């Protein structure tokens, strides 16, 4: 039996990427209701009310969010370091167990084998 050789699929060559001018022409020629423009359009930001309380409340909210972010980030870094340490401990324990197993296998004395031959 002969081995089956896999046929190699020849892919067509890739076209050259568009130039900057071609991209700009394409974007300029696209209608305003094109899905690309409407899918990523964001809501208009609320008009500034001019109230200092709103701005101060927003600043306070952003400050509190940033504090939570920093605290969470620090907790994650500590957890990552702890996991790394635990992984290293597990690797060391594994190596010790493997070494102990190898030592026991080397020092194992073969015991008498029970044989049914000669017994009645």
C-alpha positions, 0 to 999 in steps of 0.5 A: 500500500502506498501512502496517500499524498495530500494535494496542496491547494494553491491559493490565488495571490492576494491583491495589493492593499488599497492606497490612501487615495483609494480609501479616501475616495471610497469614504468620500463617495459613501452616502451618509446613511451608509451602515459604517457611519450609522453603526458607529455613530454615538449619541450626541452628548448632553448639552452642558447645563452650566450648573456647577453641581452637575460638573462637581458631581461628575468629577466626584463620580469619576474620582470614585470610579478611578479609586475603585479601579485602582483598588481592583487593579492592585487586588488583581496584581496581588492575586496574580503574584499569589497564584504564581507563588502557589504554582511554583510551590506546586511544581516544587512539591511535584518534583519532590514527589517524583524524586521520592518515587524514583528513589523508592523504585530504585530501592525496591526489593523484589519480594517472593512471587507466589507461584501455583506451579508445584502446588496441588 
